[in-house]
């Protein structure tokens, strides 16, 4: 599903205009991103948890060239599905 398709579904199911649904989806995504950027987690009961994981810096070997490359430490967003979502998908 694309963002456009999600907006269409939200507009149809919530009886909103596409513009209002687009704004709602954009605000939701912006807020999740803003909270994750601060290093906090977002918990949506029944759906799952978005959190940030810190990856430590390390030196890795590139198999084809046998060269070593240093990867800096960085943060990555992670998602852990909730029980209800897991059950829904497992059907």
C-alpha positions in Angstrom: 0.0 0.0 0.0 1.3 3.4 -0.9 0.9 6.6 1.1 -1.7 7.8 -1.6 -3.7 4.6 -1.1 -3.6 5.0 2.6 -4.9 8.5 2.3 -7.7 7.3 0.1 -8.7 4.6 2.6 -8.6 7.1 5.5 -10.7 9.6 3.6 -13.3 6.9 2.7 -13.5 5.2 6.1 -13.5 8.4 8.2 -15.8 10.3 5.8 -13.2 13.0 5.3 -12.1 14.9 2.2 -8.9 13.7 0.7 -7.2 16.9 1.7 -8.2 16.5 5.3 -7.1 12.8 5.3 -3.8 13.8 3.7 -3.2 16.4 6.3 -4.1 13.8 9.1 -1.7 11.2 7.7 1.1 13.8 7.2 0.7 15.1 10.8 0.8 11.6 12.2 3.9 10.7 10.2 5.6 14.0 11.1 4.9 13.5 14.8 6.2 9.9 14.8 9.4 11.1 13.1 9.8 14.0 15.4 9.4 11.9 18.5 11.8 9.2 17.2 14.3 12.0 16.3 14.3 13.0 20.0 15.2 9.4 20.9 11.9 8.6 22.5 9.6 5.7 21.5 6.0 5.7 20.2 3.7 3.0 21.5 0.4 2.4 19.7 -1.6 -0.1 21.8 -2.6 -3.1 19.7 -0.4 -2.1 16.8 3.2 -1.9 17.9 6.1 0.2 19.1 8.4 2.4 17.1 11.8 3.0 18.8 15.3 4.1 18.0 18.2 1.7 18.2 21.8 2.9 18.4 24.2 1.0 16.2 27.8 1.1 17.4 30.6 2.0 15.0 32.7 -0.9 13.7 35.1 -1.9 11.0 33.8 -4.3 8.4 35.4 -6.3 5.6 34.0 -6.1 2.1 34.0 -9.7 0.8 34.7 -9.0 -2.9 37.6 -6.6 -2.5 39.0 -7.7 0.9 39.1 -4.0 1.9 38.1 -2.8 5.3 35.6 0.0 5.8 34.8 1.9 9.0 31.1 2.3 9.7 30.3 5.2 12.1 27.9 4.8 14.9 24.4 5.8 14.0 20.7 5.5 15.0 18.1 3.6 13.2 14.3 3.4 13.6 12.9 0.0 14.6 9.3 -1.3 14.7 8.1 -4.1 17.0 4.6 -5.4 16.2 2.1 -5.7 19.0 0.1 -8.9 19.8 -3.1 -7.8 18.0 -1.2 -7.0 14.8 0.7 -10.3 15.0 -2.6 -12.2 15.4 -4.2 -10.3 12.5 -1.3 -11.0 10.1 -1.0 -14.7 11.2 -4.5 -15.5 10.0 
